[in-house]
Amino acid sequence: MSAHWDVIVIGGGHAGCEAAHAAWRTGARTLLLTHKPETIGEMSCNPAMGGLGKGHLIREVDAMDGLMGRVSDQASIQYRLLNRSKGPAVRGPRAQIDRGLYRAAMQQALAESDGLTIESASVEDLVIENGRVAGVTDDRGRTWRAGAVILTTGTFLKGVIHRGDERIPAGRIGDQPSIGLSERLYGLGLRMGRLKTGTPARLEAASIAWAELEMQEADAVPSPFSFMANGAVLDQIACGVTHTNDETHRIITENLGESAVYGGHLSGKGPRYCPSIEDKVVRFADKASHQVFLEPEGLPGNPDGQTVYPNGVSTSVSEATQLAFLQTMQGLKDVRVRRYGYAIEYDYVDPTSLHPTLELRALPGLYLAGQINGTTGYEEAGAQGLIAGLNAARATTGQDGIVLGRDEAYIGVMIDDLVTRGVTEPYRMFTSRAEFRLTLRADNADQRLTPLAIDLGIVGPERCQAFDSKIQVLHRARSLMDSTRLTPNEANRLGLNVNQDGQRRSLGQLLAYPGASLELFTQAWPEIGAWPEAVAEQIQIDAAYAGYLDRQAADAEALRRDEALVIPADLDFSAVGGLSNEVREKLSAVRPRTLGQAGRIEGVTPGALTALLAHVRRARQEAAA
């Protein structure tokens, strides 16, 4: 091919879609190469989006005008807000998704991105010139040249499916693996390894005895993913709930030798927080049963609605054993299987080999996003894709990369975890990973990230206008709550029990008192009743978290001071006195960008940080003399 692109994205999964769209939004000439364009946006595993931590990532991608939130809302068939009874910081929007609708909506969104090119190609190698990536070649010998390349290969790098005695080379069921690219990466001398993930059987909906099951309904009030949601909601479905039992566990235990892991057929480590049913039976032998959610993969009238995903029983045992243990569960006595479950093992690159921009340190111009970096999940992949696409495009025009801080976004927490600590198992986002989760809430992702995205020029006019309108109303609301102050007697007349200390208190302070609500204030200040729901929610959260947010802001400022001390990129850590050999090796492997990042590397002690700080300051003084 003679055309030259700014950015080429390899792979049409969730990371690839976000990467290509983000690069395109910068104005970069962008090409998306994928084996099968018809599978772009495919949900390869579970038919759901969001959850605890994951829902935060979707909201952040959306806040930066990414696709995942808007597309999910076009396909959501059961909205549920997890942890609704807990504080706003740990609530997680989640939804069951119609697979076909999601895939169609994602493909339409990319097709409507005028100037973003999509081509079918099986990329097998990189073009490397003068020590940096200059393009890719495919299995037909065609060369595609670019200023930057993004690999979003998912589970395709030397992927192997395991099911009982079967070993099938595949990136996912029905798709060939990528062998050449994997060999090229190994040839670069990168630190690489094998990970695994798994999926359960797919069940025929009509063969399930739904009347025997407990049913889980959608929330009465939906919680959409996108800040641009217009209120339109698809028909909402219910999911069934069943459980494993002693007989289920007996069958699995007697056939553990068929399992990819317990039969010794693979070495890759699987996700600890999403174990196979074999893992559950072995690791939790004292547990009598495990919950299984029967999740329809689409609306009843759609093709995918005839298939059910049994969430909680991913497995790699033989087909006969899978059918046997499935039919022991309530409601599944006569179940028919449409496709059997399997485990898949694949190559990944140690993410400590990356800059925080997601560019590979060993090969400038090459960016990695998604499962190739050791993560698991659609949401983690999409968030990395957005950052990789943005930074690859900026690099081709000589601009600095964008790095989100741990105090700015869950995306920043995830990428910092990856490039600083690496992975020993597939990485999954949780709210507990964020030190600043009181400020990194799902509800305020637009306030945190949309202004930055606007400054970067990657937000469309419709979102810019909607965000500006929301912020104007929010500023007026906050001004009213802060400037309007009541005496204790005035507050008491509203029914609030306030100490008679003579101090005036703002409406914002009073809102945190027991029995206080915005409705209580509406009679005296009618404009409060006209606030949009999103604005009212923000005001209530401001009041509930006020004292905590001040303390967290101080902690974030301390972190920023550490992050402000930049470690020279070419620093020879062997020349830093006072470091153990182990610490020197770890610092040399990760090559932290700042003192703060160095402090988050496992095994780097406060004493080592002090020695590193002194060395960097001394070197600067000598250079300035």
Legacy VTK file of the C-alpha trace (Angstrom):
# vtk DataFile Version 3.0
C-alpha trace
ASCII
DATASET POLYDATA
POINTS 625 float
0.000 0.000 0.000
1.362 3.425 -0.914
-0.718 5.563 1.483
0.944 6.837 4.648
-1.093 7.138 7.818
-0.474 9.077 11.001
-1.773 6.265 13.210
-2.514 2.608 12.482
-4.546 0.639 15.031
-4.346 -3.148 14.991
-7.488 -4.865 16.287
-11.195 -4.041 16.314
-12.017 -4.934 19.911
-12.862 -2.453 22.653
-9.320 -1.070 22.936
-8.975 -0.793 19.174
-12.292 0.993 18.677
-11.503 3.608 21.337
-7.902 4.006 20.120
-8.926 4.560 16.521
-11.718 6.964 17.431
-9.516 8.948 19.843
-6.747 9.293 17.246
-9.317 10.325 14.635
-10.759 12.973 16.986
-7.349 14.672 17.128
-7.435 15.052 13.354
-4.889 12.293 12.730
-5.164 10.244 9.540
-6.167 6.983 11.166
-6.412 3.427 9.838
-7.991 0.536 11.749
-6.823 -2.904 10.596
-8.696 -5.981 11.780
-9.134 -9.607 10.734
-12.893 -9.274 10.262
-14.505 -5.821 10.096
-17.868 -7.497 10.707
-16.757 -8.428 14.254
-15.712 -4.897 15.252
-17.238 -4.176 18.666
-17.739 -7.860 19.427
-18.357 -8.665 23.100
-16.222 -11.785 23.220
-17.153 -12.836 26.747
-19.936 -11.667 29.049
-22.877 -9.585 27.764
-22.470 -6.807 30.326
-20.741 -3.473 30.791
-19.670 -1.615 33.913
-19.738 -2.565 37.567
-17.605 -1.538 40.528
-14.587 0.377 39.233
-15.399 -0.666 35.670
-18.399 1.652 35.559
-16.111 4.492 36.609
-13.840 3.754 33.657
-16.760 3.872 31.208
-17.908 7.227 32.597
-14.347 8.586 32.247
-14.031 7.354 28.657
-17.377 8.996 27.954
-16.323 12.239 29.643
-13.457 12.453 27.135
-15.954 11.902 24.285
-15.094 8.246 23.790
-17.578 5.742 22.426
-18.111 3.037 25.037
-20.678 4.832 27.192
-22.853 6.080 24.329
-22.769 2.746 22.526
-23.610 0.836 25.724
-26.652 3.041 26.276
-27.909 2.129 22.795
-27.757 -1.560 23.756
-28.487 -1.691 27.521
-31.302 -4.065 28.381
-30.962 -4.157 32.176
-29.588 -1.161 34.062
-28.479 -1.701 37.654
-26.549 0.651 39.926
-24.351 -1.533 42.140
-23.777 -0.497 45.770
-26.764 1.857 45.588
-27.142 1.718 49.379
-23.518 2.806 49.894
-21.761 6.112 49.342
-21.562 7.677 45.852
-17.815 6.993 45.641
-18.269 3.221 45.437
-21.443 3.019 43.394
-20.943 1.359 40.044
-23.247 1.702 37.032
-23.702 -1.645 35.266
-25.909 -2.960 32.480
-26.723 -6.133 30.619
-26.101 -5.561 26.934
-27.706 -6.829 23.745
-24.617 -8.125 21.916
-25.962 -7.540 18.422
-27.160 -4.011 19.181
-23.812 -3.102 20.764
-21.817 -4.431 17.821
-24.054 -2.636 15.302
-23.958 0.650 17.242
-20.161 0.576 17.550
-19.727 -0.166 13.863
-22.127 2.628 12.985
-20.271 5.102 15.242
-16.978 4.297 13.529
-18.550 4.393 10.061
-19.930 7.865 10.827
-16.437 9.088 11.771
-15.742 10.634 8.389
-12.096 10.070 7.449
-11.481 7.107 9.755
-10.537 4.212 7.470
-11.190 0.548 8.253
-9.544 -2.265 6.303
-9.485 -6.043 6.600
-5.979 -7.387 7.162
-4.172 -9.961 9.265
-1.101 -8.088 10.502
1.886 -10.356 11.003
4.894 -8.056 11.433
6.124 -4.560 12.209
8.125 -2.310 9.905
11.045 -0.922 11.886
13.304 1.799 10.517
16.000 3.781 12.326
15.051 2.233 15.658
11.355 3.106 15.568
8.125 1.723 14.142
7.355 2.850 10.614
4.347 0.642 9.812
3.115 -2.942 9.584
2.945 -5.793 7.083
0.129 -8.304 6.693
-0.046 -11.970 5.763
-0.452 -11.063 2.078
2.792 -9.118 2.010
1.142 -5.707 1.967
2.869 -2.859 3.836
0.970 -0.133 5.636
3.137 2.805 6.735
2.473 5.136 9.672
4.033 7.512 12.147
2.696 5.425 15.058
1.201 1.965 15.496
-1.115 0.773 18.290
-1.411 -2.948 19.056
-4.746 -3.948 20.613
-4.505 -7.671 19.982
-6.647 -8.921 22.889
-6.214 -12.668 23.336
-4.929 -13.199 19.771
-1.142 -13.310 20.442
-0.427 -17.043 20.079
-3.882 -17.696 21.510
-4.773 -21.305 22.309
-8.240 -22.496 23.316
-8.406 -25.293 25.914
-11.496 -27.465 26.413
-11.023 -30.931 27.882
-8.508 -32.699 25.632
-8.944 -30.150 22.831
-6.184 -27.634 21.998
-7.298 -25.173 19.315
-5.023 -22.343 18.096
-7.379 -19.337 18.093
-7.677 -15.720 19.171
-11.241 -16.489 20.159
-13.634 -19.173 19.013
-13.695 -19.179 15.200
-10.798 -16.712 14.716
-7.170 -17.502 13.934
-4.453 -16.390 16.396
-1.696 -13.896 15.634
1.610 -15.761 15.501
3.914 -13.429 13.575
3.296 -10.393 15.764
3.943 -12.426 18.891
7.231 -13.694 17.501
8.229 -10.144 16.546
7.599 -8.923 20.095
9.605 -11.782 21.566
12.335 -10.924 19.067
12.525 -7.406 20.490
13.701 -8.924 23.764
10.640 -7.742 25.668
9.609 -9.257 28.976
6.575 -11.336 28.040
4.451 -14.058 29.549
1.243 -16.070 29.276
-2.102 -15.321 30.886
-5.428 -17.052 30.628
-9.061 -16.187 30.775
-12.177 -18.272 30.353
-15.794 -18.229 29.349
-18.814 -20.408 30.236
-21.125 -22.337 27.951
-23.895 -20.477 26.146
-27.369 -21.854 26.859
-30.546 -22.033 24.818
-33.050 -19.691 26.473
-36.088 -21.822 25.598
-34.621 -24.856 27.404
-34.431 -23.084 30.784
-37.252 -23.499 33.308
-37.493 -19.795 34.154
-40.550 -20.282 36.379
-38.372 -22.244 38.836
-35.874 -19.420 39.252
-35.536 -16.318 41.356
-35.528 -13.350 38.991
-33.467 -10.178 39.242
-35.214 -7.158 37.758
-33.722 -3.977 36.334
-33.643 -0.814 38.440
-36.856 1.196 38.337
-34.784 4.301 37.583
-32.035 3.595 35.005
-28.467 4.858 35.510
-27.117 5.437 31.992
-23.401 5.378 31.257
-23.133 8.456 29.053
-23.395 12.042 30.233
-25.034 12.635 26.844
-27.885 10.181 27.524
-31.190 11.589 26.252
-33.524 9.571 28.462
-34.370 6.963 25.829
-34.189 3.461 27.315
-34.693 0.087 25.637
-37.112 -2.474 27.045
-35.596 -3.846 30.247
-35.271 -7.568 30.947
-34.882 -9.692 34.086
-32.048 -12.150 34.742
-32.473 -15.523 36.415
-30.551 -16.668 39.477
-29.621 -20.282 40.194
-26.941 -22.029 42.274
-24.469 -24.855 42.071
-24.938 -27.680 44.597
-23.242 -30.772 46.015
-23.928 -32.794 42.871
-22.510 -30.028 40.661
-19.347 -29.968 42.759
-19.051 -33.763 42.756
-19.105 -33.931 38.956
-16.525 -31.156 38.645
-14.247 -32.660 41.293
-14.309 -36.090 39.651
-13.327 -34.535 36.301
-10.716 -31.999 37.386
-8.164 -33.740 35.179
-10.025 -32.381 32.145
-9.492 -28.806 33.300
-6.810 -26.804 31.494
-5.289 -25.682 34.794
-5.750 -28.747 36.981
-4.854 -31.084 34.131
-1.540 -29.250 33.716
-2.268 -28.186 30.132
-1.429 -24.487 30.492
0.845 -22.243 32.507
-0.911 -18.880 32.159
-2.423 -17.407 35.294
-6.106 -16.552 35.279
-8.002 -13.647 36.871
-8.275 -14.118 40.638
-11.509 -12.113 40.817
-13.246 -14.068 38.075
-12.241 -17.691 38.765
-13.423 -20.691 36.797
-15.956 -22.997 38.432
-13.130 -25.534 38.841
-11.161 -22.929 40.827
-14.177 -22.173 42.998
-14.800 -25.833 43.809
-11.137 -26.433 44.712
-10.350 -23.177 46.510
-13.654 -22.943 48.382
-14.233 -26.615 49.136
-16.220 -25.762 52.273
-18.769 -23.712 50.322
-21.942 -25.674 49.570
-23.018 -23.628 46.556
-22.085 -20.747 44.278
-24.479 -18.235 42.754
-24.962 -18.306 38.979
-26.679 -15.476 37.086
-28.498 -16.482 33.910
-28.073 -13.443 31.685
-29.902 -13.196 28.336
-27.533 -11.949 25.634
-30.187 -9.814 23.977
-33.807 -8.719 23.879
-36.298 -11.602 23.460
-37.149 -10.694 19.878
-33.522 -10.313 18.756
-31.244 -13.162 17.601
-28.988 -12.891 20.638
-32.005 -13.000 22.952
-32.278 -16.732 22.341
-28.914 -17.293 24.066
-28.176 -17.108 27.807
-24.824 -16.503 29.469
-24.491 -18.404 32.815
-22.297 -15.930 34.685
-20.240 -17.708 37.335
-19.403 -21.038 35.699
-16.586 -20.338 33.230
-14.838 -23.640 32.601
-12.428 -25.628 30.450
-13.623 -29.189 31.134
-14.977 -31.374 28.344
-18.330 -30.774 26.675
-19.841 -33.887 28.283
-18.793 -32.773 31.763
-20.056 -29.232 31.164
-23.501 -30.487 30.175
-23.586 -32.880 33.129
-22.823 -30.276 35.780
-25.057 -27.618 34.207
-28.066 -29.954 34.340
-27.673 -30.424 38.104
-28.746 -26.837 38.797
-32.233 -25.534 39.531
-33.992 -24.539 36.317
-31.389 -26.232 34.093
-32.445 -29.878 34.277
-33.260 -29.989 30.557
-30.948 -27.213 29.404
-29.480 -27.343 25.900
-26.060 -25.884 25.161
-25.521 -23.664 22.129
-21.750 -23.347 22.572
-19.522 -24.882 25.199
-17.179 -22.936 27.453
-13.407 -22.897 27.182
-10.237 -21.338 28.557
-7.912 -19.340 26.342
-4.208 -18.782 26.930
-2.367 -15.927 25.219
0.818 -13.853 25.267
1.091 -10.482 26.970
3.822 -7.881 27.340
5.002 -6.934 30.833
3.446 -3.450 31.124
6.447 -2.126 33.076
8.034 -2.050 29.590
5.784 0.925 28.776
5.957 4.652 29.301
2.887 6.036 31.117
1.767 7.213 27.664
1.479 3.485 26.760
4.348 3.781 24.264
6.808 0.902 24.378
10.128 2.134 25.775
12.160 -0.281 23.644
10.526 0.754 20.367
9.401 4.376 19.891
6.194 4.795 17.956
4.689 1.492 19.119
1.808 1.728 21.605
0.029 -1.136 23.396
-3.501 -1.184 24.807
-5.827 -3.776 26.312
-5.178 -7.401 27.176
-1.728 -7.274 25.583
-0.825 -5.203 28.677
-2.082 -7.849 31.100
-5.534 -6.463 31.820
-8.917 -8.168 31.660
-12.270 -6.650 30.801
-13.864 -4.529 28.096
-13.756 -1.380 30.221
-10.052 -1.580 31.097
-9.270 -2.190 27.418
-11.383 0.708 26.174
-9.831 3.144 28.650
-6.310 2.166 27.614
-7.293 2.421 23.970
-8.455 6.000 24.425
-5.143 7.052 26.007
-3.008 5.133 23.498
-4.928 6.609 20.554
-4.682 10.127 21.895
-0.976 9.884 22.680
-0.002 8.126 19.450
-1.717 10.858 17.448
-0.099 13.627 19.489
3.335 12.054 19.080
3.064 12.162 15.277
2.778 15.961 15.449
5.547 16.378 18.027
3.265 17.033 20.999
3.862 15.697 24.498
1.887 12.694 25.670
-1.001 12.997 28.119
-0.621 11.218 31.469
-3.570 11.276 33.874
-2.615 11.344 37.554
-3.856 8.954 40.210
-5.732 11.906 41.708
-7.378 12.756 38.372
-8.942 9.550 37.086
-9.364 5.813 37.501
-7.725 5.642 34.087
-4.672 7.230 35.687
-4.750 4.761 38.574
-4.942 1.793 36.208
-2.134 2.883 33.900
0.115 3.838 36.801
-0.521 0.455 38.427
0.367 -1.301 35.175
3.534 0.566 34.253
4.819 0.823 37.827
3.898 -2.517 39.388
3.317 -4.783 36.423
0.969 -7.771 36.642
1.187 -11.340 37.862
-2.451 -12.059 36.945
-4.984 -10.330 34.664
-5.534 -6.825 36.061
-9.071 -5.777 36.917
-10.164 -2.350 38.115
-11.773 -1.976 41.556
-12.672 1.149 43.506
-10.331 -0.061 46.269
-7.325 0.532 43.982
-7.847 4.316 44.071
-6.474 6.343 46.981
-8.683 9.296 46.032
-11.955 7.519 45.368
-14.012 10.151 47.209
-13.139 12.582 44.423
-12.878 10.021 41.595
-16.571 9.236 41.509
-18.574 8.005 38.550
-20.999 10.926 38.886
-18.356 13.664 38.463
-16.201 12.141 35.702
-17.283 14.877 33.291
-16.309 17.648 35.715
-12.884 16.056 36.138
-12.065 15.166 32.538
-14.264 16.944 29.997
-12.455 20.317 30.407
-9.129 18.573 29.748
-10.556 16.790 26.714
-11.925 20.084 25.391
-8.485 21.675 25.777
-7.000 18.732 23.874
-9.451 19.281 21.030
-11.058 15.832 21.130
-14.592 16.785 22.182
-17.331 17.364 19.629
-19.482 20.529 19.632
-22.609 18.782 20.937
-20.855 17.583 24.111
-19.071 20.919 24.557
-22.399 22.747 24.526
-24.118 20.257 26.850
-21.222 20.334 29.309
-21.072 24.137 29.308
-24.799 24.359 30.020
-24.554 21.864 32.875
-21.560 23.616 34.455
-23.254 27.016 34.327
-26.266 25.643 36.215
-23.965 23.787 38.649
-21.949 26.951 39.354
-25.130 28.916 40.070
-26.391 26.119 42.320
-23.148 25.932 44.273
-23.065 29.701 44.606
-26.576 29.701 46.079
-25.721 26.883 48.506
-22.496 28.591 49.631
-23.654 32.216 49.820
-27.068 31.746 51.417
-26.551 31.578 55.193
-29.100 31.064 57.953
-29.043 31.830 61.638
-29.702 28.953 64.054
-33.264 30.229 64.582
-33.920 30.364 60.827
-32.579 26.826 60.443
-34.678 25.615 63.360
-37.807 27.075 61.747
-37.077 24.786 58.776
-37.135 21.836 61.163
-33.356 21.420 61.491
-31.844 20.839 64.926
-29.000 23.398 64.951
-27.015 24.502 68.005
-27.939 27.951 69.276
-24.367 29.249 68.938
-25.093 32.370 66.937
-23.199 31.102 63.875
-24.685 31.459 60.443
-24.502 28.296 58.367
-24.695 27.985 54.597
-27.363 25.902 52.908
-24.569 23.580 51.835
-23.539 23.030 55.453
-27.137 22.585 56.574
-27.785 20.030 53.847
-25.471 17.652 55.706
-27.662 17.789 58.847
-30.031 14.906 59.706
-33.444 15.510 58.186
-32.172 18.102 55.682
-32.944 17.803 51.980
-33.105 19.978 48.914
-36.879 19.610 49.001
-36.825 21.265 52.435
-35.227 24.364 50.937
-37.357 24.516 47.798
-40.253 26.474 49.295
-38.018 29.394 50.254
-35.733 29.094 47.209
-37.933 27.822 44.328
-35.022 27.742 41.848
-33.708 24.682 43.706
-36.710 22.702 42.515
-35.845 23.536 38.898
-32.323 22.132 39.041
-31.687 19.172 36.714
-31.392 15.835 38.491
-27.638 15.602 37.800
-27.048 19.024 39.366
-29.163 18.228 42.418
-27.226 14.989 42.868
-23.899 16.873 42.784
-25.060 19.379 45.389
-26.154 16.579 47.731
-22.829 14.763 47.298
-20.905 18.015 47.904
-22.687 18.385 51.228
-22.231 14.766 52.317
-18.507 14.650 51.522
-17.448 18.249 52.272
-15.064 17.567 55.188
-13.607 14.435 53.643
-12.996 16.106 50.301
-10.904 18.840 51.912
-8.631 16.246 53.526
-8.384 14.268 50.305
-7.474 17.427 48.406
-4.550 17.917 50.800
-3.410 14.326 50.217
-3.657 14.844 46.458
-1.533 17.978 46.702
1.148 16.020 48.571
1.100 13.411 45.806
1.465 16.113 43.165
4.584 17.440 44.914
6.202 14.005 44.629
5.061 13.687 41.022
6.569 17.096 40.245
10.105 15.846 40.884
11.017 14.351 37.517
13.734 11.712 37.362
16.032 12.127 34.324
15.123 9.571 31.656
18.782 8.554 31.262
19.606 8.308 34.980
22.048 5.495 35.771
20.536 3.957 38.899
23.737 1.993 39.538
25.393 5.334 40.285
22.915 6.225 43.046
24.538 5.605 46.399
22.646 3.978 49.255
20.506 1.650 47.127
20.419 -2.107 47.463
21.056 -4.178 44.356
17.415 -5.312 44.419
16.119 -1.729 44.423
18.542 -0.742 41.652
17.268 -3.621 39.515
13.650 -2.668 40.082
14.244 1.000 39.325
16.203 0.094 36.185
13.412 -2.228 34.999
10.530 0.196 35.570
12.446 3.461 34.965
10.003 5.595 36.979
9.196 9.000 35.564
8.858 10.764 38.928
9.754 10.324 42.580
6.095 9.529 43.296
6.069 6.707 40.774
9.345 5.357 42.190
7.725 5.225 45.618
4.935 3.006 44.312
7.307 0.313 43.060
7.139 -2.740 45.297
10.238 -2.980 47.511
11.396 0.655 47.097
11.781 1.823 50.695
11.532 5.364 52.123
15.304 5.233 52.634
15.817 4.398 48.962
13.575 7.317 47.972
15.598 9.670 50.154
18.820 8.526 48.501
17.279 8.888 45.039
15.943 12.362 45.861
19.365 13.509 47.108
21.110 12.139 44.008
18.710 13.844 41.584
18.947 17.187 43.393
22.736 16.994 43.550
22.940 16.190 39.837
20.749 19.179 39.033
22.853 21.487 41.153
26.016 20.286 39.447
24.472 20.736 36.020
23.386 24.275 36.899
26.800 25.263 38.319
LINES 1 626
625 0 1 2 3 4 5 6 7 8 9 10 11 12 13 14 15 16 17 18 19 20 21 22 23 24 25 26 27 28 29 30 31 32 33 34 35 36 37 38 39 40 41 42 43 44 45 46 47 48 49 50 51 52 53 54 55 56 57 58 59 60 61 62 63 64 65 66 67 68 69 70 71 72 73 74 75 76 77 78 79 80 81 82 83 84 85 86 87 88 89 90 91 92 93 94 95 96 97 98 99 100 101 102 103 104 105 106 107 108 109 110 111 112 113 114 115 116 117 118 119 120 121 122 123 124 125 126 127 128 129 130 131 132 133 134 135 136 137 138 139 140 141 142 143 144 145 146 147 148 149 150 151 152 153 154 155 156 157 158 159 160 161 162 163 164 165 166 167 168 169 170 171 172 173 174 175 176 177 178 179 180 181 182 183 184 185 186 187 188 189 190 191 192 193 194 195 196 197 198 199 200 201 202 203 204 205 206 207 208 209 210 211 212 213 214 215 216 217 218 219 220 221 222 223 224 225 226 227 228 229 230 231 232 233 234 235 236 237 238 239 240 241 242 243 244 245 246 247 248 249 250 251 252 253 254 255 256 257 258 259 260 261 262 263 264 265 266 267 268 269 270 271 272 273 274 275 276 277 278 279 280 281 282 283 284 285 286 287 288 289 290 291 292 293 294 295 296 297 298 299 300 301 302 303 304 305 306 307 308 309 310 311 312 313 314 315 316 317 318 319 320 321 322 323 324 325 326 327 328 329 330 331 332 333 334 335 336 337 338 339 340 341 342 343 344 345 346 347 348 349 350 351 352 353 354 355 356 357 358 359 360 361 362 363 364 365 366 367 368 369 370 371 372 373 374 375 376 377 378 379 380 381 382 383 384 385 386 387 388 389 390 391 392 393 394 395 396 397 398 399 400 401 402 403 404 405 406 407 408 409 410 411 412 413 414 415 416 417 418 419 420 421 422 423 424 425 426 427 428 429 430 431 432 433 434 435 436 437 438 439 440 441 442 443 444 445 446 447 448 449 450 451 452 453 454 455 456 457 458 459 460 461 462 463 464 465 466 467 468 469 470 471 472 473 474 475 476 477 478 479 480 481 482 483 484 485 486 487 488 489 490 491 492 493 494 495 496 497 498 499 500 501 502 503 504 505 506 507 508 509 510 511 512 513 514 515 516 517 518 519 520 521 522 523 524 525 526 527 528 529 530 531 532 533 534 535 536 537 538 539 540 541 542 543 544 545 546 547 548 549 550 551 552 553 554 555 556 557 558 559 560 561 562 563 564 565 566 567 568 569 570 571 572 573 574 575 576 577 578 579 580 581 582 583 584 585 586 587 588 589 590 591 592 593 594 595 596 597 598 599 600 601 602 603 604 605 606 607 608 609 610 611 612 613 614 615 616 617 618 619 620 621 622 623 624
